[in-house]
């Protein structure tokens, strides 16, 4: 009770290369419903809230990443090259090519979002299928984002989810995920 919807998320650090520029960011692979349930279109400053069109994957880049890489979200010819270290790679004396230590994939710039600087500088939103392929996973998530109903008691809901998930998992609300941000906002409210 109190949960409207949820989205699966898989995050990993990656090296992004666009044209001749590089940037270390976090790719945030999200399930198909993520853009809808989070109303992601409201934070776009350019482009469209689309992650997949037939066989083409699109990435939504934060404004900070956009600025660092000089991304053109209408560029159909120059994809962003995503490189992620292979977790199961073992360097052997037979195979000393460091290129084999990385999984690489391409994704086309689809849109630019702006939420807050710490998010805009860190994330590129991609389809979860792309993130799983890059990480050589068939299933699995690093988190599940839950959308609560407007009349839900957040403390009770958090306790219920924690009871279902068990002690092996951490259940955090929005304030616990970004404590510094909310302390700053409360301080600013108090100062005003």
C-alpha positions in Angstrom: 0.0 0.0 0.0 1.2 3.5 -0.8 3.4 2.5 -3.8 2.2 3.9 -7.1 5.0 2.5 -9.3 8.7 1.6 -9.3 11.7 1.6 -11.7 14.7 -0.6 -11.9 18.1 1.2 -11.9 21.6 -0.1 -12.7 24.5 2.4 -12.1 28.2 2.2 -13.0 31.0 4.6 -13.5 32.1 5.0 -17.2 34.4 6.9 -19.4 32.4 8.9 -22.0 34.1 10.0 -25.2 32.4 12.4 -27.6 34.4 13.5 -30.6 37.8 14.5 -29.1 36.7 15.1 -25.5 36.4 12.7 -22.6 34.5 12.7 -19.3 34.1 10.3 -16.4 30.5 10.0 -15.4 28.0 7.5 -14.0 25.7 5.8 -16.4 22.3 5.3 -14.9 20.5 2.4 -16.7 16.8 2.7 -16.1 13.8 0.5 -16.9 11.4 1.6 -19.7 8.9 3.2 -17.3 11.4 5.5 -15.6 11.0 8.5 -17.8 7.2 8.4 -17.4 6.9 7.8 -13.7 9.5 10.4 -12.8 8.1 13.0 -15.3 11.6 13.3 -16.7 10.4 15.5 -19.6 10.0 18.4 -17.1 13.7 18.6 -16.5 14.8 18.5 -20.1 16.4 21.7 -21.5 16.9 20.3 -25.0 16.1 17.2 -27.0 13.5 14.5 -26.3 12.8 12.2 -23.3 13.6 9.0 -25.4 16.0 6.2 -24.5 15.3 3.8 -27.3 14.0 4.0 -30.8 13.8 0.5 -32.5 17.5 -0.6 -32.3 19.1 2.7 -31.5 20.0 3.6 -27.8 19.9 7.2 -26.7 21.5 8.8 -23.6 20.1 11.7 -21.7 23.1 13.7 -20.4 23.2 16.1 -17.5 23.9 19.7 -18.3 27.4 19.5 -16.8 28.3 16.5 -19.0 26.8 18.3 -22.0 29.1 21.3 -21.3 32.2 19.3 -20.7 31.9 17.2 -23.8 30.2 19.9 -26.0 27.5 17.4 -26.9 25.2 18.1 -29.8 21.9 16.4 -29.0 20.9 16.5 -32.7 24.1 14.7 -33.9 23.1 11.6 -35.7 26.6 10.8 -36.9 28.8 11.1 -33.8 27.8 8.8 -30.9 29.1 8.9 -27.4 31.5 6.0 -26.8 31.0 4.5 -23.4 33.9 2.5 -21.8 33.4 0.5 -18.6 36.1 -1.7 -17.0 35.3 -5.4 -17.2 34.7 -6.8 -13.8 35.6 -10.4 -14.7 38.7 -9.6 -16.7 42.0 -11.2 -15.6 45.3 -9.9 -17.0 47.3 -12.9 -18.1 50.8 -13.1 -19.5 49.4 -14.3 -22.8 47.0 -11.4 -23.2 48.6 -8.1 -22.2 46.4 -5.8 -24.4 44.8 -3.3 -21.9 42.0 -2.6 -24.5 40.6 -6.0 -23.6 40.0 -4.9 -20.0 37.1 -2.6 -21.1 33.7 -3.1 -22.6 32.8 -0.5 -25.1 29.5 0.6 -26.5 28.0 3.5 -28.4 25.0 5.5 -27.6 23.6 8.6 -29.3 22.9 11.8 -27.5 19.2 12.3 -27.2 18.6 15.1 -24.7 20.0 17.3 -22.1 18.6 17.6 -18.6 19.1 20.0 -15.7 18.1 19.1 -12.1 20.9 20.4 -9.9 24.6 20.7 -10.5 25.7 17.6 -8.5 23.3 15.5 -10.6 23.9 17.3 -13.9 27.7 16.8 -13.6 27.4 13.1 -12.7 24.7 11.2 -14.7 23.9 10.1 -18.2 20.6 8.2 -18.3 20.6 5.2 -20.6 18.3 2.2 -21.2 18.8 -0.5 -18.5 19.4 -3.1 -21.3 22.4 -1.0 -22.5 23.8 -0.8 -19.0 23.4 -4.6 -18.5 25.1 -5.3 -21.8 28.0 -3.1 -20.9 28.3 -4.8 -17.5 27.8 -8.3 -19.0 24.7 -8.9 -16.9 21.5 -10.6 -17.9 19.5 -9.4 -14.9 20.2 -7.4 -11.7 19.9 -3.9 -10.5 21.8 -1.6 -8.2 18.6 0.0 -6.8 14.9 0.2 -7.2 13.3 3.7 -7.2 9.8 3.7 -5.7 7.2 6.3 -6.4 4.9 6.7 -3.4 1.3 7.9 -3.5 0.8 11.5 -2.4 -1.2 10.4 0.7 1.3 7.7 1.8 3.0 7.9 5.2 6.6 7.9 4.2 8.0 6.5 7.5 5.5 3.6 7.5 6.1 2.9 3.8 9.9 2.9 4.3 9.5 0.5 7.2 7.2 -1.8 5.2 9.7 -1.9 2.3 12.6 -2.6 4.6 10.7 -5.5 6.2 10.1 -7.0 2.7 13.6 -6.4 1.5 15.3 -7.6 4.6 18.5 -6.5 6.4 20.7 -7.2 3.4 19.3 -4.1 1.7 19.2 -0.4 2.6 16.0 1.5 2.1 16.4 5.2 2.0 13.9 8.0 1.4 14.7 11.0 -0.7 16.1 13.0 2.3 18.4 10.2 3.4 19.8 9.8 -0.1 20.9 13.5 -0.3 21.2 14.7 3.3 23.5 17.6 2.5 21.2 19.0 -0.2 18.2 19.0 2.2 20.2 20.5 5.1 21.3 23.4 2.7 17.7 23.8 1.6 16.4 23.9 5.1 19.1 26.4 6.1 18.2 28.6 3.2 14.5 28.5 4.1 15.4 29.4 7.7 17.6 32.2 6.6 14.9 33.7 4.3 
